[in-house]
């Protein structure tokens, strides 16, 4: 089909652009809105996957725009009067967004296979465009400036400049507006994608199959059970830096050392963090080589030990020279830590599962990583960070080094355990 790769690339671009608008910089706004200690909370059977993808984005975008509106009503620099309403809207938005990652994978895999294309070779370059979307929205919210000091329903305007104005999107509720708007665009775009015709099973369909719960039978196989369990453990690592990397780097603005609080990194934490996504984009393209040459176990081990370095470099670095070099190394390592598990894991699930459960299995994979793993990880990380750090003058300050070393130790234990117990078939 003409322009098929471009169309799927655009789908992935919008899919992850929605996430990039707020995921890494949200902590900066929450601290100013009186929700700094709650960062850890922000943690295809009947409908064709590309259609369900659009409907989920419509709901996710709607609830995200509700978060934006609550921020508008409170005004910039003021605490949210309805904090738990804000958390509820955000939770509902994420609840609808998270399944779209698996749905986007399922739609792409199905469309590619329907057109006779090899997913191992073709999917990674398409998926990398999603990372590009994530990066560009990170840059956008880092550099775009909110022009009005007091935003109201009648007085909303935009100013796009590279000024050091304190009303950058990364510090305001405007990041939620960007995300919600992009979700609505993707909702409309999904209705232009090729069909992913549903496979109807012959004979009687059980209640579990009707609700897509038949993927849980994969836990009967030791290999797949261990894969999903360690997926959840790695999901715990992922959300730690998503929630706290930018607030951590920004916290150095509260330092008394001019070389630190005036540094580029401390004042552009979201922009610095985007190096992680640039590395991710490059690492995605290496996945077919590593996956075919070394297999899923080695690729996942590389991811797990990359998390050790990711956290460790944060623990010993700082925004000033030469410490900022360690921050940059942490961001570069992130590409291996994230992609060598998340993207290759999606390919592994697609190859290992029967056609009747592929879509459900992708959903199970995402649930273990971005659902169970992410929830437990962010809540646990929140307890650790809130124990060792406190919000002071809009900055989360304290014993950050201790926090990062705790996270690095956890990743090391997970990696060693995986090496000892996971033994997939050698192909």
C-alpha positions as CSV (number, residue, x, y, z in Angstrom):
1,X,0.0,0.0,0.0
2,X,1.3,3.4,-1.0
3,X,3.0,5.5,1.7
4,X,2.3,2.7,4.3
5,X,5.5,3.2,6.2
6,X,5.0,7.0,6.3
7,X,1.5,6.6,7.6
8,X,2.5,4.3,10.4
9,X,5.4,6.5,11.2
10,X,3.1,9.5,11.6
11,X,0.9,7.4,13.9
12,X,3.9,6.6,16.1
13,X,5.0,10.3,16.0
14,X,1.7,11.5,17.4
15,X,1.4,8.5,19.8
16,X,4.6,9.5,21.7
17,X,4.4,13.2,21.1
18,X,1.3,13.1,23.4
19,X,3.5,11.5,26.1
20,X,6.5,13.7,25.6
21,X,4.6,16.9,26.2
22,X,4.3,16.3,29.9
23,X,5.9,13.0,31.1
24,X,9.4,14.3,32.0
25,X,8.6,17.9,33.0
26,X,5.3,17.4,34.9
27,X,7.1,17.3,38.2
28,X,8.3,20.9,37.8
29,X,4.7,22.1,37.6
30,X,3.4,19.8,40.3
31,X,5.8,21.3,42.8
32,X,4.5,24.8,42.2
33,X,0.9,23.6,42.3
34,X,1.2,22.1,45.7
35,X,1.4,18.5,44.5
36,X,5.1,17.9,44.8
37,X,4.8,15.1,47.2
38,X,2.2,13.4,45.0
39,X,4.5,13.0,41.9
40,X,4.4,9.3,42.3
41,X,0.6,9.2,41.7
42,X,1.0,10.5,38.2
43,X,2.2,7.6,37.7
44,X,-9.2,-5.7,20.5
45,X,-11.5,-8.1,20.7
46,X,-14.6,-6.3,19.4
47,X,-13.1,-3.1,17.9
48,X,-10.3,-3.0,15.3
49,X,-7.1,-1.9,17.1
50,X,-6.6,1.3,15.1
51,X,-10.2,2.4,15.9
52,X,-9.8,1.6,19.6
53,X,-6.5,3.5,19.5
54,X,-8.4,6.6,18.4
55,X,-11.2,6.2,20.9
56,X,-8.7,5.8,23.8
57,X,-6.9,8.9,22.7
58,X,-10.1,10.9,22.5
59,X,-10.8,10.0,26.2
60,X,-7.2,10.5,27.3
61,X,-7.0,13.9,25.5
62,X,-10.3,15.0,27.0
63,X,-9.2,14.3,30.6
64,X,-5.8,15.9,30.0
65,X,-7.5,19.0,28.8
66,X,-9.5,18.9,32.0
67,X,-6.2,19.0,33.9
68,X,-5.2,22.0,31.8
69,X,-8.4,23.8,32.6
70,X,-8.0,23.3,36.3
71,X,-4.6,24.9,36.0
72,X,-6.1,27.8,34.1
73,X,-8.7,28.4,36.8
74,X,-6.1,28.3,39.5
75,X,-3.7,30.6,37.7
76,X,0.1,30.4,37.3
77,X,2.1,30.2,40.5
78,X,-0.9,29.3,42.6
79,X,-1.7,26.0,44.3
80,X,-4.6,24.0,42.8
81,X,-7.7,24.3,45.0
82,X,-9.0,20.9,43.8
83,X,-5.9,18.8,44.0
84,X,-7.6,15.4,44.2
85,X,-9.9,16.3,41.3
86,X,-6.7,17.1,39.3
87,X,-5.2,13.8,40.3
88,X,-8.5,12.0,39.3
89,X,-8.5,13.6,35.8
90,X,-4.8,12.8,35.3
91,X,-5.3,9.2,36.4
92,X,-8.2,8.7,34.0
93,X,-6.2,10.3,31.2
94,X,-3.2,7.9,31.8
95,X,-5.6,5.0,32.2
96,X,-6.9,5.6,28.7
97,X,-3.4,6.5,27.2
98,X,-1.4,3.5,28.4
99,X,-3.4,0.9,26.4
100,X,-2.7,2.9,23.3
101,X,1.0,2.0,23.4
102,X,0.1,-1.7,22.9
103,X,-2.7,-0.8,20.5
104,X,-0.3,1.2,18.3
105,X,2.1,-1.8,18.3
106,X,-0.7,-4.2,17.4
107,X,-2.0,-2.0,14.7
108,X,1.4,-1.5,13.2
109,X,2.3,-5.2,13.3
110,X,-1.0,-6.2,11.8
111,X,-0.9,-3.7,9.0
112,X,2.7,-4.5,8.2
113,X,2.0,-8.3,8.1
114,X,-1.1,-7.8,6.0
115,X,1.2,-6.2,3.4
116,X,3.8,-8.9,3.6
117,X,6.5,-6.9,5.4
118,X,9.0,-8.3,8.0
119,X,8.2,-6.6,11.4
120,X,11.7,-7.2,12.8
121,X,13.3,-5.2,10.0
122,X,10.5,-2.7,9.2
123,X,9.0,-1.9,12.6
124,X,12.0,-0.4,14.5
125,X,12.6,2.5,11.9
126,X,8.8,3.2,12.2
127,X,8.9,3.1,15.9
128,X,11.9,5.5,16.0
129,X,9.7,8.2,14.6
130,X,7.6,7.9,17.8
131,X,10.7,8.8,19.8
132,X,11.3,11.8,17.5
133,X,7.8,13.0,18.3
134,X,8.6,12.6,22.0
135,X,11.8,14.6,21.6
136,X,10.2,17.4,19.7
137,X,7.4,18.0,22.2
138,X,9.9,17.9,25.0
139,X,11.9,20.7,23.2
140,X,8.6,22.5,22.6
141,X,7.5,22.6,26.2
142,X,11.0,23.4,27.4
143,X,11.4,26.4,25.1
144,X,7.9,27.7,24.6
145,X,6.8,30.6,26.9
146,X,3.4,31.4,28.3
147,X,2.9,35.1,27.4
148,X,0.4,36.2,30.0
149,X,1.2,36.5,33.7
150,X,-2.4,35.5,34.6
151,X,-4.1,33.1,32.2
152,X,-7.9,33.3,32.0
153,X,-10.5,31.7,29.8
154,X,-10.8,35.0,27.9
155,X,-7.1,35.9,27.8
156,X,-5.2,32.8,26.6
157,X,-2.3,33.6,24.2
158,X,1.0,32.0,23.2
159,X,4.5,33.3,22.6
160,X,7.1,31.0,21.2
161,X,10.6,32.2,22.2
162,X,13.8,31.0,23.7
163,X,13.6,33.4,26.6
164,X,14.5,32.6,30.2
165,X,10.9,33.7,31.1
166,X,9.8,31.8,34.2
167,X,6.5,30.9,32.5
168,X,8.0,28.3,30.2
169,X,5.5,25.5,29.4
170,X,7.6,23.1,31.4
171,X,6.7,24.9,34.6
172,X,3.0,25.5,33.8
173,X,-0.2,23.8,33.0
174,X,0.3,24.4,29.3
175,X,2.1,21.1,28.9
176,X,-1.2,19.4,29.5
177,X,-2.9,21.5,26.8
178,X,-0.2,20.4,24.3
179,X,-0.7,16.8,25.2
180,X,-4.5,16.9,25.1
181,X,-4.5,18.7,21.7
182,X,-2.1,16.1,20.2
183,X,-4.3,13.3,21.5
184,X,-7.3,14.8,19.7
185,X,-5.3,15.0,16.5
186,X,-4.3,11.4,16.7
187,X,-8.0,10.5,17.4
188,X,-8.9,12.0,14.1
189,X,-5.9,10.5,12.2
190,X,-6.6,6.9,13.3
191,X,-9.7,6.9,11.1
192,X,-7.6,7.3,8.0
193,X,-5.4,4.2,8.8
194,X,-5.9,0.9,6.9
195,X,-8.2,-1.7,8.4
196,X,-7.0,-4.4,10.8
197,X,-9.7,-6.9,10.3
198,X,-10.8,-8.8,13.4
199,X,-10.1,-12.6,13.5
200,X,-13.2,-14.4,14.4
201,X,-12.7,-17.6,16.3
202,X,-14.8,-20.6,15.2
203,X,-16.9,-22.2,17.8
204,X,-17.9,-21.2,21.3
205,X,-15.9,-18.3,22.8
206,X,-15.3,-18.3,26.5
207,X,-15.9,-15.3,28.8
208,X,-12.2,-15.0,29.4
209,X,-11.5,-14.8,25.6
210,X,-14.3,-12.3,25.2
211,X,-12.5,-9.9,27.5
212,X,-9.1,-10.7,26.2
213,X,-8.0,-12.4,29.4
214,X,-6.9,-15.5,27.5
215,X,-3.4,-13.9,27.3
216,X,-2.9,-14.8,31.0
217,X,-2.6,-18.4,30.0
218,X,0.9,-17.5,28.8
219,X,1.9,-17.6,32.5
220,X,1.6,-21.4,32.3
221,X,4.8,-21.3,30.2
222,X,7.9,-20.7,32.4
223,X,9.7,-18.7,29.8
224,X,6.8,-16.3,29.2
225,X,5.9,-16.1,32.9
226,X,9.5,-15.0,33.8
227,X,9.5,-12.6,30.9
228,X,6.3,-10.8,32.1
229,X,7.5,-10.8,35.7
230,X,10.8,-9.2,34.8
231,X,8.9,-6.8,32.5
232,X,7.1,-5.5,35.6
233,X,10.4,-5.1,37.5
234,X,11.9,-3.2,34.6
235,X,8.8,-1.1,34.4
236,X,9.5,0.0,37.9
237,X,12.9,1.3,36.8
238,X,11.4,3.2,33.8
239,X,9.0,5.4,35.8
240,X,11.6,6.4,38.3
241,X,13.4,8.7,35.9
242,X,10.3,9.6,34.0
243,X,8.9,11.1,37.3
244,X,12.0,12.4,39.0
245,X,14.8,13.1,36.5
246,X,13.7,16.6,35.6
247,X,12.8,17.7,39.1
248,X,16.1,16.4,40.3
249,X,18.1,18.3,37.7
250,X,16.0,21.4,38.3
251,X,16.6,21.2,42.0
252,X,20.1,22.5,41.5
253,X,18.6,25.9,40.9
254,X,18.2,26.0,44.6
255,X,22.0,25.7,45.1
256,X,24.1,28.6,46.5
257,X,26.9,28.0,44.0
258,X,26.5,30.3,41.0
259,X,28.2,27.8,38.7
260,X,25.5,25.3,39.5
261,X,22.3,27.3,39.7
262,X,23.2,29.4,36.6
263,X,24.2,26.4,34.6
264,X,22.5,25.5,31.3
265,X,21.5,22.1,32.6
266,X,19.8,23.3,35.8
267,X,17.7,25.9,33.8
268,X,16.9,23.6,30.9
269,X,16.3,20.2,32.5
270,X,13.7,19.1,30.0
271,X,16.0,20.0,27.1
272,X,18.9,18.1,28.7
273,X,16.7,15.1,29.4
274,X,15.8,15.0,25.7
275,X,19.3,13.6,25.1
276,X,17.8,10.4,26.5
277,X,15.3,10.2,23.8
278,X,17.8,11.1,21.1
279,X,19.9,8.1,22.3
280,X,16.7,6.1,22.3
281,X,16.0,6.9,18.7
282,X,19.5,5.7,17.7
283,X,19.3,2.6,19.8
284,X,16.0,1.5,18.3
285,X,17.8,1.2,14.9
286,X,20.3,-1.2,16.5
287,X,17.7,-3.6,17.9
288,X,17.3,-5.9,14.8
289,X,21.0,-6.5,14.8
290,X,21.3,-7.3,18.5
291,X,18.1,-9.2,18.7
292,X,18.9,-11.5,15.9
293,X,22.6,-11.9,16.8
294,X,22.3,-12.3,20.6
295,X,18.7,-13.2,21.4
296,X,16.2,-11.7,23.8
297,X,18.1,-12.7,27.0
298,X,21.3,-10.8,26.2
299,X,19.4,-7.8,24.9
300,X,17.3,-7.6,28.1
301,X,20.4,-8.0,30.3
302,X,22.0,-5.1,28.5
303,X,18.9,-3.1,29.3
304,X,18.9,-4.1,33.0
305,X,22.6,-3.2,33.6
306,X,22.2,0.0,31.6
307,X,19.6,1.0,34.3
308,X,22.4,0.6,36.9
309,X,24.5,3.1,35.0
310,X,21.6,5.4,34.4
311,X,20.9,5.8,38.1
312,X,24.5,5.7,39.1
313,X,25.6,8.5,36.8
314,X,22.8,10.7,38.2
315,X,23.9,9.9,41.7
316,X,27.5,11.2,41.2
317,X,26.9,14.0,38.7
318,X,25.9,17.7,38.9
319,X,24.9,20.4,36.3
320,X,28.2,22.2,36.4
321,X,31.3,21.1,34.5
322,X,32.7,18.5,34.7
323,X,29.8,16.9,36.6
324,X,27.3,17.6,33.8
325,X,29.2,15.1,31.6
326,X,27.9,12.3,33.9
327,X,24.4,13.6,33.4
328,X,24.9,13.4,29.7
329,X,26.3,9.9,30.0
330,X,23.2,8.9,32.0
331,X,21.0,10.2,29.2
332,X,23.0,8.3,26.6
333,X,22.8,5.1,28.5
334,X,19.0,5.5,28.8
335,X,18.6,4.6,25.1
336,X,19.9,1.1,25.8
337,X,18.0,0.9,29.1
338,X,14.7,1.7,27.5
339,X,14.7,0.4,24.0
340,X,16.6,-2.9,24.4
341,X,13.7,-3.9,26.6
342,X,10.5,-2.1,25.6
343,X,10.8,-2.3,21.8
344,X,12.5,-5.7,21.6
345,X,10.1,-7.0,24.2
346,X,7.2,-6.0,21.9
347,X,8.8,-7.8,19.0
348,X,9.5,-10.9,21.2
349,X,5.9,-11.1,22.3
350,X,4.7,-10.8,18.7
351,X,7.0,-13.7,17.6
352,X,6.3,-16.0,20.5
353,X,2.5,-15.8,20.8
354,X,-0.2,-17.5,18.7
355,X,-2.1,-15.2,16.4
356,X,-5.3,-15.6,18.5
357,X,-3.6,-13.9,21.5
358,X,-1.1,-11.6,20.0
359,X,-3.1,-8.4,20.6
360,X,-4.0,-9.5,24.2
361,X,-0.4,-10.5,24.8
362,X,0.8,-7.0,23.7
363,X,-1.7,-5.5,26.1
364,X,-0.5,-7.8,28.9
365,X,3.1,-6.8,28.2
366,X,2.2,-3.1,28.4
367,X,0.2,-3.8,31.6
368,X,3.1,-5.4,33.3
369,X,5.5,-2.6,32.3
370,X,3.5,0.6,32.2
371,X,0.7,-0.6,34.5
372,X,1.7,-2.8,37.4
373,X,5.5,-2.2,37.2
374,X,5.1,1.6,36.6
375,X,2.6,2.0,39.4
376,X,4.6,0.0,42.0
377,X,7.8,1.7,40.8
378,X,6.5,5.3,41.0
379,X,4.8,4.8,44.4
380,X,7.9,3.1,45.9
381,X,10.2,5.7,44.4
382,X,7.9,8.4,45.7
383,X,8.2,7.1,49.2
384,X,12.0,7.0,48.9
385,X,12.3,10.5,47.4
386,X,9.9,12.0,49.9
387,X,11.8,10.4,52.7
388,X,15.2,11.8,51.7
389,X,14.1,15.1,49.9
390,X,11.7,17.9,50.6
391,X,10.3,20.8,48.5
392,X,12.0,24.0,49.4
393,X,11.2,27.3,47.5
394,X,9.7,25.3,44.5
395,X,12.7,22.9,44.3
396,X,12.9,19.3,45.5
397,X,16.1,19.2,47.5
398,X,17.8,16.7,49.8
399,X,19.9,13.5,49.7
400,X,19.4,12.8,46.0
401,X,22.6,10.7,45.8
402,X,21.2,8.2,48.3
403,X,18.0,7.9,46.3
404,X,19.8,7.2,43.0
405,X,22.1,4.7,44.6
406,X,19.1,2.8,46.0
407,X,17.5,2.7,42.6
408,X,20.8,1.5,41.0
409,X,21.1,-1.3,43.6
410,X,17.6,-2.4,42.8
411,X,18.4,-2.5,39.0
412,X,21.6,-4.5,39.7
413,X,19.6,-7.1,41.8
414,X,17.1,-7.5,39.0
415,X,19.8,-7.9,36.3
416,X,21.7,-10.6,38.3
417,X,18.4,-12.5,39.1
418,X,17.3,-12.4,35.4
419,X,20.7,-13.8,34.3
420,X,20.3,-16.7,36.7
421,X,16.7,-17.7,36.1
422,X,15.7,-16.8,32.5
423,X,16.7,-19.4,29.9
424,X,14.8,-18.9,26.6
425,X,15.1,-21.2,23.6
426,X,18.2,-20.5,21.5
427,X,17.2,-19.8,18.0
